[in-house]
Amino acid sequence: MRAIVCSEFAPLDALRVVESPTPEPGPDQVRIAVTAAGVNFVDALFVQGKYQIKPPLPFVPGNEVAGVIDAVGGGVDAPAIGARVFANVGLGGYASHVVIDARRVMHTPDSLTDGQAATFTQSYMTAWFALRERARAQAGQRLLVLGAGGGVGLAAVDVGAALGLHVLAAASSPEKRALAADRGAEQVVDSSSEDVKERAKEWSGGGVDLVYDPVGGPQGEAALRALADDGQFLVIGFASGAIPQLPANQVLLRNRRVTGVDWGGWVGKGHAAANQQMLQAVLAEITAGRLRPVEPTSYAFDDVARALEDQVERRVAGKTALVP
Ligand SMILES: NC(=O)c1ccc[n+]([C@@H]2O[C@H](COP(=O)([O-])OP(=O)(O)OC[C@H]3O[C@@H](n4cnc5c(N)ncnc54)[C@H](OP(=O)(O)O)[C@@H]3O)[C@@H](O)[C@H]2O)c1
């Protein structure tokens, strides 16, 4: 098999594609012949040693995969050899083959390509968890999404629109804004040249009900001020590299709320069953055509450094996948 190995915390071009014997599944395990491995923003941080969690070296990065079952271990009735599947594997996804517990594998709906199946879970589960579980968003509310052409941002536009929210999408490039508009954003704003706070206030007639912020820094700080009375600011991430310093007086003044969203942490703290139910709900929306995960931009394994660089340099609209 082929796998992308991180053997030192170093710049992205230190990643290497390594050949090794293809692993065999043990009891209750299956092997996935990977056709697409999803890339997430956090992967680039992991391999450079810039994330709070540092896996023991060497390791194979990558959490999301899709492909076909090509071997099963003892005691496995399903999925069968030949089934199209996707899975969240934690680490080890940037590989041509992945061995995993059969219970952690999901069938890929016919409506999804392998590229979509390998790239939707992290972004859509985060968006769904944020808007449904944390914010308890209601149809008719006005939602401002920052970084709306990136992974978790675009998913929030899609989920928000499907829930009946009015969505204003902020993104830096025409391509990203076009994707957000296609996923149901009522209006788009150019975050590289326009005043997002003023546009949001204008659009909503005084203030938005929800801000979804995966960007942080000055963009996040300004967006807090675009919230209406009782409005809620959802802290999703800090893609800009800067943690926003949200002024407490701005929270107090209009009875605003700031809500943390840590989907992965929530799942890990005893909510695996609830997460599985949430995934089924998201899949049902996808199958019904109400949610439409984006087709990712694909790169060959040998181009992994370029793929990750394009991601962190904001050149990718939507999602990215690696193809073994
Ligand atoms: N809370 C959770 O549970 C959770 C789950 C998954 C991910 N996250 C976090 O959410 C954040 C975004 O993840 P993602 O997968 O959506 O990433 P992504 O696909 O790379 O999108 C991030 C967006 O942030 C914007 N951005 C602004 N300044 C940036 C900068 N200096 N560098 C890179 N991007 C910048 C870019 O949009 P513009 O070019 O339009 O500005 C970019 O499209 C990350 O911090 C990630 O760790 C959180």
The ligand as a Tripos MOL2 file, in Angstrom:
@<TRIPOS>MOLECULE
LIG
   48    52     1     0     0
SMALL
NO_CHARGES

@<TRIPOS>ATOM
      1 N1        -15.3320   23.8190   16.2490 N.am      1 LIG1
      2 C1        -15.2680   22.6830   15.6160 C.2       1 LIG1
      3 O1        -15.8440   21.6820   16.0450 O.2       1 LIG1
      4 C2        -14.4850   22.6160   14.3180 C.ar      1 LIG1
      5 C3        -14.6160   21.5180   13.4540 C.ar      1 LIG1
      6 C4        -13.9090   21.5460   12.2420 C.ar      1 LIG1
      7 C5        -13.0710   22.6240   11.9460 C.ar      1 LIG1
      8 N2        -12.9350   23.6490   12.8500 N.ar      1 LIG1
      9 C6        -12.0450   24.7910   12.5920 C.3       1 LIG1
     10 O2        -12.6590   25.6710   11.6580 O.3       1 LIG1
     11 C7        -11.6440   26.4150   10.9940 C.3       1 LIG1
     12 C8        -11.9000   26.3870    9.4970 C.3       1 LIG1
     13 O3        -11.7850   25.0450    9.0130 O.3       1 LIG1
     14 P1        -12.1470   24.7100    7.5100 P.3       1 LIG1
     15 O4        -12.0250   23.2490    7.3540 O.co2     1 LIG1
     16 O5        -13.3950   25.3750    7.1140 O.co2     1 LIG1
     17 O6        -10.9280   25.4270    6.7620 O.3       1 LIG1
     18 P2        -10.8820   25.9800    5.2710 P.3       1 LIG1
     19 O7        -11.6730   25.0840    4.3830 O.co2     1 LIG1
     20 O8         -9.4500   26.1980    4.9740 O.co2     1 LIG1
     21 O9        -11.6530   27.3710    5.3440 O.3       1 LIG1
     22 C9        -11.2350   28.3890    6.1980 C.3       1 LIG1
     23 C10       -11.6080   29.7410    5.6190 C.3       1 LIG1
     24 O10       -11.1170   30.7160    6.5290 O.3       1 LIG1
     25 C11       -10.8140   31.9030    5.8210 C.3       1 LIG1
     26 N3         -9.5380   32.5120    6.2540 N.ar      1 LIG1
     27 C12        -9.3930   33.7860    6.6310 C.ar      1 LIG1
     28 N4         -8.1340   34.0470    6.9520 N.ar      1 LIG1
     29 C13        -7.4470   32.9240    6.7510 C.ar      1 LIG1
     30 C14        -6.0780   32.5930    6.8810 C.ar      1 LIG1
     31 N5         -5.1610   33.4850    7.3140 N.pl3     1 LIG1
     32 N6         -5.6930   31.3420    6.5900 N.ar      1 LIG1
     33 C15        -6.5980   30.4320    6.1740 C.ar      1 LIG1
     34 N7         -7.9240   30.7040    6.0330 N.ar      1 LIG1
     35 C16        -8.3510   31.9470    6.3160 C.ar      1 LIG1
     36 C17       -10.7430   31.5160    4.3450 C.3       1 LIG1
     37 O11       -11.8440   32.1570    3.7460 O.3       1 LIG1
     38 P3        -11.6720   33.5390    2.9750 P.3       1 LIG1
     39 O12       -10.5460   33.3380    1.9950 O.co2     1 LIG1
     40 O13       -12.9950   33.6950    2.3380 O.co2     1 LIG1
     41 O14       -11.3680   34.5580    4.0230 O.co2     1 LIG1
     42 C18       -10.9480   30.0180    4.2920 C.3       1 LIG1
     43 O15       -11.7600   29.6550    3.1840 O.3       1 LIG1
     44 C19       -10.3160   25.8060   11.4050 C.3       1 LIG1
     45 O16        -9.7570   26.6200   12.4140 O.3       1 LIG1
     46 C20       -10.7010   24.4490   11.9600 C.3       1 LIG1
     47 O17        -9.7770   23.9780   12.9020 O.3       1 LIG1
     48 C21       -13.6360   23.6590   14.0060 C.ar      1 LIG1
@<TRIPOS>BOND
     1     1     2 1
     2     2     3 2
     3     2     4 1
     4     4     5 ar
     5     4    48 ar
     6     5     6 ar
     7     6     7 ar
     8     7     8 ar
     9     8     9 1
    10     8    48 ar
    11     9    10 1
    12     9    46 1
    13    10    11 1
    14    11    12 1
    15    11    44 1
    16    12    13 1
    17    13    14 1
    18    14    15 2
    19    14    16 1
    20    14    17 1
    21    17    18 1
    22    18    19 2
    23    18    20 1
    24    18    21 1
    25    21    22 1
    26    22    23 1
    27    23    24 1
    28    23    42 1
    29    24    25 1
    30    25    26 1
    31    25    36 1
    32    26    27 ar
    33    26    35 ar
    34    27    28 ar
    35    28    29 ar
    36    29    30 ar
    37    29    35 ar
    38    30    31 1
    39    30    32 ar
    40    32    33 ar
    41    33    34 ar
    42    34    35 ar
    43    36    37 1
    44    36    42 1
    45    37    38 1
    46    38    39 2
    47    38    40 1
    48    38    41 1
    49    42    43 1
    50    44    45 1
    51    44    46 1
    52    46    47 1
@<TRIPOS>SUBSTRUCTURE
     1 LIG1         1 GROUP 0 **** ****
